[in-house]
């Protein structure tokens, strides 16, 4: 890749600032899923094993009031990181000041420090989120070199990524490198045939992605709630299914532009109520009753999508095929997962709900790459330049 990585910089004896993505789900002060901490370990271990001092920082949620600080501290994250690394991790409950500077000065080679949630700085004029130049310069002054490993915030122009990078030699960590390699590769130079599968609730969330993929992919398969806006654009009766009335004209334009490149489901699992144990039936997309709503793609659509995927060399999947959180409406998502898992191809899940579905359904190991960033991966798939990646030094 054209960007510097942590392998390209000297870390021994140096203070290495690392922007990680420790924005983990929390409940009552406990971490409910530590995937993001685990994902950062290769970069952290590389720095430590090569004699660097790792100074880690991240955001955690949004900080709107002073009261938010209690539930959004990174202290539990530092504790969990210590367990995963099997070594002490110093936690400093500050984002700047004498206590933080002193703790960094006392670090020895191979030691780790985590400082407090970068969004604590947002209480005073959104200094982190608006990339306050003074804050970026201050954080940069704490280190000798900067490693950005937080793809989840790569689409944001913040002080903790772009601000620091504008003041310090900057390289990508292993996680960011992998995202650039897989998602960037799929957008810029995919192996062909290249098939994209898009699901989730809303067309409006993915307009840019659909438009970009219609230019770059060989086929775009559409499922999930967003399929009904397209079906209605074709003049079909969709009953009480989810629809974005204000996007129907756009859906018509996309269908016209796409020709046979855009593939829609041919059947759906319909029910009269939005609940797992609702009575359901599999029905053609031409036969949805007025009082029914489609909650998953049907078995014939799973077969259709499998045939479209056959022989693909690059597959990008973003968004579940139905209401996968409800077991009785997860079969479409499972079927698509199984079809992708069987391929001899580069297979990429673009973050968010589809990543959660693959992990929850036990398919995580079957994919070439599962993105760690929902919004960032969507914008990357749109072909947009991400500020956090742009700010990394070129080799």
N, C-alpha and C positions, 0 to 999 in steps of 0.2 A: 504493500500500500504506500501511497505517497506521503502519508502523515508519519511523523516521529512516533515511536512507541517507547514504552518504558525500557525496552532493551537497548534503545539508542542513546540513553543518557547515563551519566555517571551518578550512581546513588550512594556509593560507599562514603561514610562519614558525613553525609549531607542531610539537611532537613528537607525531607520530601513531602510537600503538601499534596494530599490526595483528596480530590472531590469524589466521594463515593455516593451511591444511592442507597441510603439506609432509611428510606421512607417506607417503613414496614407497618403492616396493620397491627394495631394495639387494642387491647380491651382490658380495662381496669388495671392499667400499668403493666400488663403482660403482653409480650409479643406473641401474636397468634400464627404468624408465618415468617420464618427467618430466611426464606429463599434469597432475598436481596443481599443479606449479610453473607450468606454462603457464596453467592455469585462474585463477591468482591475479594474473596480470600486469595485467589491466585496472584493478583497484583500485589496485595499486601504482603503475602509470603515472599514473593520475589524480592521486594524492597528489603525486607528484614534479612533474608538469607544472603543478600549481597551487601550487607553492612550498612544499610540506610536507616534513618530514623523516620518512621511513618507518622505523619500528623494528619489525621483523618477528620473530615467534616462533611455534614450533610444537612439537608432540610428534613423535617418530619411534619407533614400536614401543613395547615395554614395557621398563622398566629394573628388573630384579630384583636384579642383583648389580653390584658395582663394575666387573667385567670387561665387562658389557654396554655400558658407556660408549664403549669404543673403536669398536664397530661401529655405534653409534646416534648418533654426533655429526652435527650439521647442517652441518658444514664442507663436505662435497661438494655439499650443496644450495645453500649460499651461492655456491660456485664456479659451479655451473650457472646460478643466477639471474643472476650477473654476465654470463655469456655471453648469456643471453636478453635482458637489459636493455641490453647493450652499454655498460655502465658499471661502475665499481668498486663492490663491495659489501663493507662492513666486516663481518668476522665476529669476534664476541667469544665465546670458549669458556667463558663463565660464565653462570649464570642470575641472579646477583645480585652486589653488591659494588662496590668502588672502580673496578676495571678497566672494568666495564660502565657505571657512572655517568659516568666520565671520557670514555669513547668517545661516549656519547650527548651529553654537553655540547659535544663538539667537532664534532658534526654540523652541516653547513650545509644551507640550503634546497636541496631537490632531491637530497639524498643518502640512501643506504640503509644500514641496519645490520641484521644478523641476529644474534640472540643464541642461546645454546645450548638444546638440547632441554629443553622444560619438564618432561619426565618425570624428568630427573636429580634433581628435587626429591622424587621418590617414594622415594628410598633412605632418606630420613630421615622416616619416618612418613607416607608417601603424601601429602605436603603439596599437590601439584598435584591428584591424583585425588580427594582428599577435600575439596577447596576450603578449604584452610587460610586463615582470614580474614586473618591477618598477611601471608601471601604475596601474596594478591590485592591487599591495600592497598599492599604494597611495589611490586609491578609497576605498579600504577596511578600511583604517585608518579613513575614514570619518564617519564610522558607528560602531554600537555595534553588529549588526547581519545583515545577508543578506537574502533577499527573492527573489528568481528567479521566475518571472511569465511570462517570454517571451519565449513561445514555438516556436515562429517564428524564433528565432535564436538558438534554442537548438542544431541544427546540426552544429553550428559554435563554434570553439575554440577561443573565444575572451576574451579580458581583462575584459569586462563588465559582463561576466557570469563566465567562468571558472577561470579567473585570480583572481577575488574577492573571489570566493568560496574557492580557495586554501589558503586564508588568514583569513577566517572568518567562524563562524558557519553559515550554509546555509540550508534553507528550501524552499520548493516549495510553490508558491502561489496557490490560488484556481483554476486558469486557467490552470497552468501547471499540477496540480494534476488531473484535469479532462482529459487532453490529455493523461496522463500516464494510467489512469484508462480505458479510452475507446479504444484508438488506441493500447496501450500496451496490453490491455486485448484481443483485437481482434487478435493480432499477437500471443500471448502466450497461451491463453486459451479461445477460442471463444465458444459460444453456437452453437450447430450444428442442422441442416445444416448451414454451413458458405458459403455465396455467395459473391464473389467480382465482382464489375462491373468497368471496366476500359475503359476510353475514352480519348479524347484529340487527338492532332495532330500526335504525334510521338511515335513509338515503342521505339526508342533509349532513350527517357526520362524515360521509365518505365521498362527497361529490368530487373533490379534487383527486382522490385516489382512483375512483372509477374512471374519470376522464384521462388521467395519466396512464392507467393500466390498459385502457382501450387502445392507446397509442403504442404501448410497449409489449403487452402480452399477446399470445396467440389465441387464448380463450379466457373469458371472464365468467365464472359461474357465480350466480347470485342466489343466496338463500336467506334464512332468518326473517325477521319482521319486515325488513326492507323490500323483500320480494313482492309484497302485496301492493306497494305503490307502483311497481313495474307492471304487475298483473292488471291493476285497475287502469293503468295507462294503455294497456292492450284492449281495454273495453270489457274485461271480465268482471263478474260479480264476486266480490270478496267478502260479503256478509259483514260481520263485525270485526274482521281482522284489522290489525294495526295498519294505518295508512297516513301518509302525509299529503293532505289534499293540496297544499301549496307547492308540492314537488312533482305533481302528476305531469305537468307540461314539460318539465325538465326530463322526467323519466321517458316521455315520448321522444324527446330530442336525442337522448342517449341511445334508445333502442334503434332509432333511425340511423344514427351515426355508426352503431356497432354492427348492424347486419346480423350475420349468424355467429359473430364473435362472442356476443353476450348470450349466455344460456340460462334460462329460468327453469325452476322446478315444474314438474308436470302433475304432481299430486301433493297432498298435504294431509297432516293429521289434524282433524278439526274437532272442536268441542264447543259446547254452548256456554261454558264457564271457564274462567281463568284460574283453574286449580288442578292439582296433580291427579286427584281421584275423579275428576269430571268424566262423564261418559264420553268416549271418543270414537271416531270412525275415520278410516282412510278414504279420502275422496279425491277425484280428479280436480284440478284447479278450475275446471269448467263447471263443476257441480257443487260449489260451496253454497250452503243454504243461507238465507238472510239472517237467521239467528245463530249462525256458527262463526267461529273464528279459527283461523289456522294457527297452530302453535308449534308446528315442526314440519320439516319436509317429509314426504312419504317415501316408502320403500322403492317405488319406481324411480323417484328422483335420485335416491342414493345410487341406484344402478346406473342411471343416466350420467351422473357426475363421475362415477367410477370409470365408465367408458370414455368420458372426455379426458380423464386423467391418465388413461392408459398410454404409456410411452413417453409421458412428460419427463423433461430433464430438469426443469426448475418449477417448483410449486411454492406460491406464497398464499398463506391462508390467514385471513383476518375477520373474526366475527363468527359466533356460533350459528348453527343452522336452525335452531329453535330455542325454546325455553329450557335449555339444558339443565338448569338448576332444579327443574321438576323431572323426576326420574322417568315418568311416562311420556315425556316429550323430549327426551335426550337421544333417542335412537338415530335421528338424522345426523346429529353431531358425531355420535359414536361411529356411524357408518362411514362418514367422510374421513374421520380420523383413521379408521382401519384401511380405507382405500389409499390414503396418502402414505401410511406406514409401510405398505407393501411395495412401494415404488423404489426403483433404483435411480434416485434423483436427489438433487439438492432441495431439501424441504424446509421451509421457513414459516414459523408462526409469528405473526406481527403483534405480539403483546396483547394486553388487555384481557377481555373475556375469553378469547379463543385460547390464549396461553393458560388461563385458569381452567378451562374445560379440558385441555389436553393433560394437564397435571392431575386434575381431579379424576379423570377417567383412566389414568394409568398409562398414557401414551407418551409421556414427556421424553423418554429415552429413544423413541422411534423417529424423532425429527433431527435434522441436521442442526437446526438452530431455533431456539425459542427466544424471542426478543424480550428484553427487560423493560421496554418503554412502550406504553400504550400510545399516548399523544405523539411522542417523538417518532415512533415507527410509522404511524399514519402519515405524518408530514414528510418523512423520508420517502415513503412509497408514493407520495404525491410528486416527488422529484424536487422538493424544496431543499435549499441549502439550510442546514441547521447551525445556528450560531455557535453552539458548544463544540461542534466538529470543525467548523471553519477556523475557530480560534486556536486549534492545535497546530503547532509548528509543522511545516512541511519538512521532509527529510532533506 
